[in-house]
Amino acid sequence: MKKLICFIVFLFTISNLTAQIYDPVSFTTSVKEIGENKYTLSIIAKIDKSWHIYSQNVPSGGPAPTNFTFPKSKNYKTIGSVAEPEGHEVDDPVFNMRIKYFAEKAVFTQTIERKTAEAFTINATVFFMVCNDNSCLPPGEKEVKFTFKKSDTPIKNEDTASAATEEKNTDWPAKDESTTKQDTTNNTTNSVNTAGKDTPEILNNSAEKASSGKTAPEESLWTLFFFSFLGGLAALFTPCVFPMIPMTVSFFTKQSKNKAAGIRNAMMYGIFIIVIYVILGSLVTAIFGADALNALATNVVFNVFFFLLLLVFALSFLGAFEIVLPSSWLTKIDQKSEIGGALGIFFMALALAIVSFSCTGPIVGTLLVQAASQAGIAPIVGMLGFSLAIALPFALFAAFPGWMNSLPKSGGWLNSVKVVLGFLELALAFKFLSNADLVLQLHLLEREVFLAIWIAIFSVLALYLFGKIQLSHDSPVTHISVGRLSLGIIVLAFVVYMIPGLWGAPLQYISGFPPAKQYSESPNGFGNAVGQNTEKAALPEGAESGPNGITTFHNYDEGLAYAKKVNKPVMIDFTGYACVNCRKMEERVWPDPKVLAVLNNDVVLISLYVDDKRPLPENEQVVSKITGKVLKYTGQKWSELQILKYKTNAQPYYVLMDHNEKDLNKPSAYNPDINAYYNWLQEGVRNFKK
């Protein structure tokens, strides 16, 4: 039962895992002396197979060109502009123009003249865009460093370099400077184009990312591994897997010539189980690609598909039918398992995977759905964690056969495990349907409806655990064990906890799963239960009552104009309708009295939803500077603004800026630390008043 409780936490937590951005380009540097005080700086771009970056000179309307920026310094001056390799020049069918690009490896060089004998470092930046034959990633910027040690030879005229000469030689290439500034600053929304149709899918991190907010890829993968391991433990306690443990271990210990051989064969069996599931994860990664799955958080089609998929899994666990693989597969695998040796053991492991599929399939499917939304190697990591939990008992019980005496006997309780997992799958399925409804803003599955569905599902689960409801495959319940009673009490308490949410309670323990409070039939609770002012007349023109009753603008220009009128700084909130961590910030951090006071009184909040699928008016549908395609949706406009100006696509992402659209402090991502977030707000407000 402890495993079941852990699995409840697993299903509630795994949706928060965030998508990571694929990075197919890396840069290294080298320095070569070519004459008296003159050096060649080389920037070597290593590009993954099938990807490419573009030349420094790209026709207008094409992809973002590669640009280099060297800071002004008295330590050196640049000579000429950056030289680039020959590359490949083609008639690009996507951008409909002749474009030069570089694949696999490209070496760019810049000549400089050293002006000091002292040691110094040059921190240059590279701005670039990377594409393959199917899609483009948002433009990115990376820092490259060149280190110069102290020189024993004095430099002539070391202290006489003129500022005019430095200014003339360090801003290069002059003809590309306007392009760089235009692509990276975008200080007026009229000139901000939003990404093409691929952009929102690349950017949005939901049940996510967002992303998420500043979670390192390694941390997310370790989290995925941990909860996948818990999923594997839950799969162990199903009627398709649990009875196989003593049978398989007994086979290896009795058929082997000695105990050591039995242990060795059982461990080999466990290793092959891991290999089989890791191959499954690898196939998901290979089929979908390492970067194409970030769309899962906000793509309507994917979310509806996952809702239907999990619904099928849930019905299977509840006993409506069994998901089984063709019997001919098992027959052929059984025949192969008689070969003997390592190959025979491999086919025995494969037979276990096929026989247990009706129980493990829904869990594996759910794990792959969640892992795939992280892209990269996440599906492989997920399957590694899951299969490790499955394989460990076979190796451990083979090594210590006496432990099997402590295992509970197989019985009706195994089917009860399946039923409990079925209810959890059913509840999780509605999260995906809610994501689709939020992105489309259909208001069909608002907060009250979502909570009512969850309350109904977990109420029936509680009745099932208390023995008041039985399904067709259940054994008669003559008594309730302490473990089952304890789990039933936990589920019932969870139901009672959710009920006040219908009247506007925040429900912080599950924040991010139900829709936000403002996405409801009664945003302020039934009968204005939360006591917020609902008079629209009190709101500025173009504003609405947002999370926690904060006055919120959704139009950049209108919000900025109002901030100038009332002489307050602007807080931009890059968010998403399907962003879990965005809701956590709004429901756990923003309601704090001191944080709420700042948001209500000291700043003007502009919330820009990057997954907003509402069509843009025709006069605002412009060509994206990232993809060269026409922007059709409101969210695309805000996506490109965030990418081009702030070089990130994570949500939530908060920016405090003045009336000239300059940042007042370093932007903040997801930060559940209330005091740290409050200090960040205070710092920006103080800087505005200086």
C-alpha positions in Angstrom: 0.0 0.0 0.0 2.9 2.3 0.6 3.7 1.9 -3.1 0.2 2.9 -4.0 0.5 6.1 -1.9 3.8 6.9 -3.6 2.2 6.3 -7.0 -0.5 8.9 -6.2 2.2 11.4 -5.5 3.9 10.3 -8.7 0.9 11.0 -10.9 0.3 14.3 -9.3 3.9 15.4 -9.7 5.1 14.0 -13.1 3.0 16.4 -15.1 5.2 19.2 -13.7 8.2 17.9 -15.5 9.4 20.4 -17.9 10.4 20.3 -21.5 14.0 21.0 -22.2 15.2 22.9 -25.3 17.4 20.9 -27.7 20.8 22.5 -28.4 22.3 21.3 -31.6 25.2 23.8 -31.8 28.3 24.2 -29.6 31.1 26.7 -29.9 34.8 26.5 -29.0 37.6 29.0 -29.5 41.3 29.3 -30.2 43.9 32.0 -30.5 46.9 32.2 -32.9 49.6 34.9 -33.1 50.2 36.0 -36.7 52.6 38.9 -36.3 53.7 41.7 -34.0 50.9 42.1 -31.5 48.4 40.7 -34.0 46.3 37.6 -33.4 43.6 35.5 -35.2 40.7 34.6 -33.0 38.9 31.5 -34.2 35.3 30.6 -33.3 34.6 27.0 -34.2 30.9 26.0 -34.5 30.2 22.3 -34.2 26.8 21.5 -35.6 24.8 18.3 -35.1 24.0 16.2 -38.1 21.1 17.4 -40.2 21.2 20.9 -38.7 22.8 24.1 -40.0 23.4 27.8 -39.2 23.3 30.7 -41.6 25.8 33.2 -43.0 26.4 36.7 -41.6 24.7 38.1 -44.7 21.1 36.9 -45.3 18.6 38.7 -47.5 15.8 40.7 -45.8 12.9 38.4 -44.9 15.1 35.4 -44.5 16.2 33.6 -41.3 18.2 35.3 -38.6 21.9 35.8 -39.8 24.8 34.8 -37.6 26.3 37.8 -35.9 29.3 38.4 -33.6 29.8 41.1 -31.0 33.1 42.0 -29.4 32.9 44.4 -26.4 34.8 47.7 -26.6 38.1 47.6 -24.7 41.4 49.4 -24.3 43.1 46.0 -24.4 42.7 45.4 -28.1 41.1 46.6 -31.3 39.5 44.6 -34.1 40.9 44.7 -37.6 38.3 44.3 -40.3 35.3 42.1 -39.9 34.7 38.4 -39.1 35.7 36.1 -41.9 33.5 33.1 -42.6 34.1 29.8 -44.5 32.7 29.0 -47.9 29.7 27.1 -46.7 26.8 25.9 -48.9 24.8 28.3 -51.0 21.4 27.0 -52.1 17.9 28.2 -53.2 16.0 27.6 -50.0 12.4 26.5 -50.7 11.2 27.5 -47.3 12.3 31.1 -47.4 12.2 31.3 -51.2 15.6 32.9 -51.6 19.2 32.0 -52.1 20.9 31.5 -48.7 24.3 30.5 -47.6 24.5 28.1 -44.6 27.1 26.0 -42.7 26.7 22.4 -41.7 28.6 20.1 -39.3 31.5 22.5 -38.7 32.2 26.1 -39.4 35.2 28.2 -38.4 34.8 32.0 -38.2 37.9 34.2 -37.7 38.5 37.7 -36.5 41.9 39.5 -36.5 42.7 41.8 -33.6 45.7 44.0 -32.5 46.8 43.7 -28.9 47.1 47.0 -27.1 48.4 46.0 -23.6 50.9 43.7 -22.1 48.6 42.9 -19.2 46.5 39.7 -19.1 42.9 40.1 -20.2 39.9 38.1 -21.5 37.6 38.9 -24.4 34.0 37.9 -23.8 32.4 37.9 -27.2 28.9 36.8 -28.1 27.5 34.9 -31.0 23.9 35.4 -32.1 22.6 32.6 -34.5 19.7 30.6 -35.7 19.8 26.9 -36.3 17.4 24.9 -38.6 17.0 21.5 -40.1 14.9 20.4 -43.1 11.7 20.4 -41.1 11.9 23.2 -38.5 13.9 26.0 -37.0 14.7 26.6 -33.3 14.4 30.1 -31.9 17.5 32.3 -32.4 20.0 32.0 -29.5 23.0 33.8 -28.1 26.1 32.2 -26.6 29.2 33.7 -25.1 32.7 32.7 -26.3 35.9 33.6 -24.5 39.4 34.3 -25.5 42.1 34.4 -22.8 45.4 36.3 -23.2 48.2 35.8 -20.7 50.5 38.6 -19.5 53.1 39.4 -22.2 56.8 39.8 -21.4 57.2 42.1 -24.3 56.1 45.7 -23.8 53.4 47.0 -26.2 54.3 50.2 -28.0 51.9 53.1 -27.6 50.0 51.0 -25.0 48.3 53.9 -23.4 47.7 56.0 -26.4 45.0 54.2 -28.3 42.3 56.7 -29.1 38.7 56.2 -28.1 37.7 57.1 -31.6 39.8 54.4 -33.1 38.4 51.8 -30.6 34.8 52.9 -31.4 35.4 52.6 -35.1 37.0 49.2 -34.9 35.0 47.3 -32.3 31.5 47.7 -33.5 31.4 45.3 -36.4 30.3 44.4 -38.9 28.8 47.8 -39.4 26.4 46.8 -42.1 24.9 44.1 -39.8 24.6 46.2 -36.7 21.1 47.4 -37.4 20.0 43.8 -38.1 21.4 42.6 -34.8 19.7 45.4 -32.8 16.5 44.9 -34.7 16.5 41.2 -34.0 17.5 41.3 -30.4 15.8 44.3 -28.8 12.4 44.9 -30.4 11.4 47.7 -28.0 8.1 48.5 -29.7 5.4 46.0 -30.1 4.4 47.3 -33.5 7.7 46.1 -34.8 7.6 42.7 -32.9 6.7 39.8 -35.2 5.7 36.6 -33.6 7.0 33.2 -34.5 5.5 31.1 -37.2 3.3 28.1 -36.7 6.1 26.1 -35.2 7.0 28.6 -32.6 4.3 28.1 -29.9 5.0 24.3 -30.0 8.7 24.9 -29.4 8.1 27.4 -26.7 5.3 26.4 -24.5 6.1 24.5 -21.3 3.1 23.4 -19.5 2.3 20.7 -17.3 5.3 21.7 -17.8 8.3 23.8 -18.5 8.3 25.8 -18.5 9.1 24.9 -18.2 9.5 24.7 -15.5 11.3 27.7 -14.7 15.0 27.5 -14.4 15.1 23.7 -13.7 18.4 22.3 -14.8 18.1 19.5 -17.4 19.9 17.1 -15.1 17.5 17.8 -12.3 14.5 17.2 -14.4 15.9 13.9 -15.7 16.7 12.7 -12.2 13.2 13.6 -11.1 11.8 11.7 -14.1 13.9 8.7 -13.2 12.7 8.7 -9.6 9.0 8.9 -10.4 9.4 6.4 -13.2 11.0 4.1 -10.7 8.0 4.5 -8.5 5.8 3.7 -11.5 7.7 0.5 -11.9 7.2 -0.4 -8.2 3.4 0.2 -8.7 3.5 -2.1 -11.7 5.1 -4.9 -9.6 2.0 -5.0 -7.5 -0.3 -5.9 -10.4 -1.7 -9.4 -11.1 0.3 -9.7 -14.3 3.7 -9.2 -12.7 3.6 -10.0 -9.0 2.9 -13.8 -9.4 5.7 -14.0 -11.9 8.4 -13.2 -9.3 8.4 -16.5 -7.3 7.7 -18.6 -10.4 10.7 -17.1 -12.3 13.1 -17.0 -9.4 12.2 -20.7 -8.6 12.8 -21.6 -12.2 16.3 -20.1 -12.3 17.4 -21.6 -8.9 16.1 -25.1 -9.7 17.2 -25.3 -13.3 20.7 -23.9 -12.8 23.6 -26.2 -11.9 24.5 -24.3 -8.7 23.4 -21.3 -6.7 25.9 -19.0 -8.3 24.7 -20.0 -11.8 21.1 -19.4 -10.7 21.9 -15.9 -9.4 23.9 -15.1 -12.5 21.0 -16.2 -14.8 18.4 -14.3 -12.7 20.6 -11.1 -12.9 21.0 -11.6 -16.6 17.2 -11.9 -16.8 16.8 -8.6 -15.0 19.3 -6.9 -17.2 17.5 -8.0 -20.3 14.2 -6.6 -18.9 15.9 -3.2 -18.5 17.4 -3.5 -22.1 13.9 -4.2 -23.6 12.2 -1.2 -22.0 15.2 1.1 -22.7 15.0 0.0 -26.3 11.3 1.1 -26.2 12.3 4.5 -24.9 14.9 4.8 -27.5 12.4 4.1 -30.3 10.2 6.9 -29.0 13.1 9.3 -29.1 14.2 8.1 -32.5 10.7 8.3 -34.0 9.7 11.7 -32.7 13.1 13.3 -32.7 15.0 14.9 -29.8 13.4 18.3 -30.0 10.0 18.0 -31.8 8.0 17.0 -28.7 8.1 20.3 -26.8 4.7 20.9 -28.4 3.0 18.4 -26.2 2.2 20.9 -23.4 0.0 23.2 -25.4 -0.8 21.4 -28.7 -4.5 20.9 -28.7 -4.4 17.7 -30.9 -1.8 16.0 -28.7 -3.6 16.9 -25.5 -7.0 15.5 -26.8 -5.2 12.4 -28.1 -3.5 11.9 -24.7 -6.9 12.3 -22.9 -8.4 9.6 -25.1 -5.3 7.4 -24.6 -5.4 7.6 -20.8 -9.1 7.1 -20.9 -8.6 3.8 -22.7 -5.9 2.9 -20.2 -8.1 3.7 -17.2 -11.0 1.6 -18.6 -8.7 -1.2 -19.1 -7.5 -1.1 -15.5 -11.1 -0.8 -14.3 -11.9 -4.1 -16.0 -13.8 -3.0 -19.1 -11.3 -4.9 -21.3 -7.7 -6.0 -21.4 -5.0 -4.5 -23.6 -3.1 -7.5 -24.9 -0.6 -8.1 -27.6 -1.3 -10.7 -30.3 -1.1 -14.3 -28.9 1.1 -15.3 -31.9 3.8 -13.0 -30.6 3.9 -14.9 -27.2 3.9 -18.3 -28.9 6.9 -17.4 -31.1 8.8 -15.8 -28.1 8.1 -18.9 -26.0 9.6 -21.1 -28.6 12.7 -18.9 -28.8 13.1 -19.0 -25.0 13.8 -22.7 -25.2 17.1 -22.1 -27.0 19.0 -21.8 -23.8 21.9 -19.6 -22.8 21.9 -15.8 -22.8 19.7 -15.7 -25.9 17.1 -17.9 -24.3 17.0 -15.8 -21.2 16.6 -12.7 -23.4 13.5 -14.2 -24.9 12.2 -15.1 -21.5 12.4 -11.5 -20.5 10.7 -10.5 -23.7 7.9 -13.0 -22.9 7.4 -11.4 -19.5 7.1 -7.9 -21.1 4.4 -9.3 -23.5 2.5 -11.4 -20.9 2.4 -8.5 -18.4 1.5 -5.8 -21.1 -2.2 -5.7 -20.0 -1.0 -4.4 -16.6 2.2 -2.6 -17.5 1.1 -1.1 -20.8 -1.1 1.7 -19.4 1.7 2.6 -16.9 4.4 2.6 -19.6 2.1 4.6 -21.9 1.5 7.2 -19.3 5.2 7.4 -18.5 6.1 7.8 -22.2 3.5 10.5 -22.6 5.0 12.5 -19.8 8.6 11.8 -20.7 8.1 12.6 -24.4 7.0 16.1 -23.5 10.5 16.6 -22.1 12.1 15.6 -25.4 15.8 14.7 -25.6 16.7 11.4 -23.8 13.8 11.7 -21.3 11.9 8.7 -22.7 15.0 6.6 -22.4 15.6 7.8 -18.8 11.9 7.1 -18.0 12.1 3.5 -19.2 15.3 3.0 -17.4 13.8 3.9 -14.1 10.6 1.9 -14.7 12.4 -1.3 -15.8 15.0 -1.1 -13.0 12.1 -1.3 -10.5 10.7 -4.3 -12.4 14.0 -6.1 -12.7 15.4 -5.6 -9.2 13.1 -8.1 -7.4 14.1 -11.0 -9.8 17.8 -10.5 -9.1 17.4 -9.9 -5.3 15.1 -12.8 -4.7 17.3 -15.1 -6.7 20.3 -14.1 -4.5 18.2 -14.4 -1.3 15.5 -17.0 -1.9 14.5 -16.9 1.7 13.1 -13.4 1.3 10.2 -14.8 -0.8 8.7 -16.2 2.4 7.9 -12.6 3.4 6.0 -11.8 0.1 2.2 -11.7 0.5 0.3 -14.4 -1.3 -1.3 -13.6 -4.7 -5.0 -12.9 -4.5 -7.8 -10.5 -5.1 -5.8 -7.6 -3.7 -3.7 -7.6 -6.9 -6.8 -6.7 -8.9 -7.6 -4.0 -6.4 -4.2 -2.4 -7.2 -5.2 -2.3 -10.9 -8.5 -0.7 -10.1 -6.9 2.0 -7.9 -4.4 2.7 -10.8 -7.4 3.0 -13.1 -9.0 5.7 -11.1 -5.7 7.6 -11.0 -5.3 7.3 -14.8 -8.9 8.6 -15.2 -8.2 11.6 -13.1 -5.0 12.4 -14.9 -6.7 12.1 -18.3 -8.9 15.1 -17.5 -5.8 17.2 -16.9 -4.9 16.8 -20.6 -8.5 17.6 -21.7 -8.3 20.7 -19.5 -5.1 21.8 -21.2 -6.8 21.7 -24.6 -9.8 23.7 -23.3 -7.5 26.3 -21.7 -5.5 26.8 -24.9 -8.6 27.2 -27.0 -10.4 29.3 -24.3 -13.6 27.3 -24.8 -14.6 27.5 -21.2 -16.2 24.1 -21.4 -14.0 22.6 -18.5 -13.8 25.5 -16.1 -12.4 25.2 -12.6 -15.7 24.2 -11.0 -16.4 21.5 -13.6 -12.9 20.1 -13.4 -13.0 20.0 -9.6 -16.5 18.4 -9.7 -15.1 15.6 -11.9 -12.2 15.0 -9.7 -14.3 15.0 -6.5 -16.6 12.5 -8.2 -13.7 10.2 -9.3 -12.0 10.2 -5.9 -15.3 9.8 -4.0 -16.0 6.6 -6.0 -12.4 5.5 -5.4 -12.9 6.0 -1.6 -16.2 4.0 -1.7 -14.3 1.3 -3.6 -11.5 1.1 -1.0 -14.1 1.0 1.8 -15.7 -2.0 0.1 -19.0 -0.3 -0.8 -18.4 -0.8 -4.5 -17.2 -3.9 -6.3 -16.3 -4.4 -9.9 -16.7 -7.5 -12.1 -13.2 -8.9 -11.6 -13.1 -8.3 -7.8 -13.1 -11.0 -5.2 -15.8 -10.7 -2.5 -14.6 -8.3 0.3 -15.1 -10.0 3.6 -13.0 -7.5 5.6 -10.9 -4.4 4.9 -7.2 -4.5 5.7 -5.5 -1.8 7.7 -3.5 -0.7 4.6 -6.7 -0.4 2.4 -8.5 1.4 5.2 -5.7 3.9 5.6 -5.5 4.6 1.8 -9.3 5.0 1.8 -9.1 7.6 4.6 -6.3 9.5 2.6 -8.5 9.5 -0.5 -11.6 10.7 1.4 -9.6 13.5 3.1 -8.4 14.5 -0.4 -12.0 14.7 -1.5 -13.0 16.9 1.5 -10.0 19.1 0.8 -11.1 19.8 -2.8 -14.7 20.7 -2.0 -14.0 24.3 -0.8 -12.3 24.9 -4.1 -15.8 25.1 -5.6 -16.3 28.2 -3.6 -13.0 29.8 -4.5 -10.5 28.2 -2.1 -7.0 28.2 -3.5 -6.2 24.5 -3.1 -2.4 25.1 -3.1 -1.5 21.4 -2.8 -2.8 20.7 -6.2 -2.3 24.1 -7.7 -1.5 23.9 -11.4 -3.7 20.9 -12.0 -7.2 22.5 -11.9 -7.7 25.6 -14.1 -6.8 28.9 -12.4 -9.4 30.6 -10.3 -10.1 33.3 -12.9 -10.9 30.5 -15.4 -14.2 29.7 -13.7 -17.9 30.4 -13.7 -17.4 32.5 -10.6 -13.8 33.9 -10.6 -14.4 35.4 -7.2 -16.1 32.4 -5.7 -19.8 31.8 -5.4 -21.5 34.9 -4.2 -18.2 36.8 -4.3 -16.9 34.5 -1.5 -13.4 35.7 -1.8 -14.4 39.3 -1.3 -12.8 40.9 -4.3 -14.2 43.9 -6.2 -15.9 42.8 -9.3 -17.0 46.2 -10.6 -15.6 46.4 -14.1 -16.1 50.2 -14.1 -13.3 50.5 -11.5 -10.8 48.9 -13.9 -8.8 51.0 -16.4 -9.7 50.7 -20.0 -8.3 47.5 -21.6 -7.7 45.9 -18.2 -9.4 43.1 -16.4 -9.4 41.5 -12.9 -6.6 38.9 -13.1 -5.3 36.3 -10.6 -6.0 37.3 -7.0 -8.0 40.3 -8.2 -4.9 42.0 -9.5 -5.6 44.5 -12.3 -4.1 42.9 -15.4 -3.5 44.0 -19.0 -3.2 41.5 -21.8 -2.2 44.0 -24.5 1.4 45.3 -24.3 0.7 48.8 -25.7 -2.3 49.4 -23.5 -0.5 48.3 -20.4 2.6 50.4 -21.1 0.4 53.5 -21.8 -1.4 53.0 -18.5 1.9 52.6 -16.6 3.2 55.9 -18.0 -0.1 57.6 -17.0 0.1 56.5 -13.4 3.9 56.7 -13.3 4.5 53.1 -12.2 7.0 50.4 -13.5 5.7 47.7 -15.7 5.8 44.0 -14.8 5.6 41.7 -17.9 4.4 38.2 -17.0 5.2 35.8 -19.9 2.8 33.0 -19.1 0.6 30.3 -20.6 -2.9 28.9 -20.1 -1.5 25.4 -19.8 1.5 26.3 -17.7 1.5 24.4 -14.4 4.3 26.5 -12.7 2.6 29.7 -13.8 -0.5 28.7 -11.8 1.7 27.7 -8.8 3.2 31.1 -8.7 -0.2 32.8 -9.0 -1.8 30.5 -6.3 1.1 30.1 -3.8 3.4 33.2 -4.1 1.2 36.0 -5.4 -1.5 35.7 -2.6 1.2 36.4 0.1 0.1 39.8 1.6 3.4 41.6 1.0 3.8 40.3 -2.6 0.1 41.0 -3.3 0.5 44.6 -2.0 3.3 45.2 -4.5 1.5 43.7 -7.4 -1.7 45.7 -6.6 -0.1 49.0 -5.8 3.4 49.4 -7.0 3.5 47.9 -10.6 1.3 47.6 -13.7 0.9 44.0 -14.6 0.9 42.9 -18.2 0.3 39.1 -18.6 1.2 37.9 -22.1 -0.1 34.3 -22.9 2.3 32.7 -25.3 -0.1 29.8 -26.0 -3.1 32.1 -26.8 -4.7 30.6 -29.9 -7.0 33.5 -30.6 -6.5 34.8 -34.2 -4.7 38.1 -34.7 -6.5 40.8 -36.7 -5.4 40.7 -40.3 -3.7 44.1 -40.0 -1.5 42.6 -37.2 -0.6 39.4 -39.1 3.0 40.0 -40.0 5.9 37.8 -41.1 8.0 36.3 -38.3 11.7 37.2 -38.1 12.4 33.7 -36.8 10.6 31.5 -39.3 9.7 33.8 -42.1 6.1 32.6 -41.9 3.0 34.7 -41.2 1.9 35.0 -37.6 -1.7 34.1 -37.1 -2.2 33.8 -33.4 -1.9 36.2 -30.5 0.3 33.9 -28.5 2.8 33.8 -31.4 3.3 37.5 -31.1 4.2 37.3 -27.4 6.4 34.2 -28.0 8.6 36.1 -30.4 8.8 39.1 -28.2 10.2 36.9 -25.4 12.6 35.0 -27.6 14.0 38.0 -29.5 14.3 40.4 -26.5 15.1 38.0 -23.7 16.6 35.0 -25.4 14.5 32.5 -23.5 11.2 30.6 -24.0 10.5 29.5 -20.4 7.3 30.3 -18.7 6.7 31.8 -16.2 9.1 34.6 -16.9 8.9 37.9 -15.2 10.4 41.2 -16.3 10.3 44.6 -14.5 11.0 47.5 -16.8 10.7 51.3 -17.0 8.7 53.5 -19.4 11.6 53.3 -21.9 11.2 49.5 -21.9 14.6 49.0 -20.2 14.9 46.3 -17.5 15.0 47.5 -13.9 16.8 44.4 -12.7 17.5 40.8 -13.8 14.3 39.0 -15.0 13.0 36.2 -12.8 11.7 32.8 -13.7 9.8 30.3 -11.6 10.7 31.0 -8.0 8.4 29.5 -5.2 10.5 31.3 -2.5 8.1 34.0 -1.4 10.7 36.2 0.3 13.1 36.0 -2.6 10.4 36.9 -5.1 9.3 39.8 -2.9 12.9 41.1 -2.7 13.1 40.9 -6.4 9.9 43.0 -6.8 11.2 45.5 -4.3 14.6 45.8 -6.0 12.9 46.7 -9.3 10.5 49.2 -7.8 13.4 50.9 -6.0 15.4 51.2 -9.2 12.4 52.7 -11.0 12.2 55.5 -8.4 15.9 56.4 -8.6 
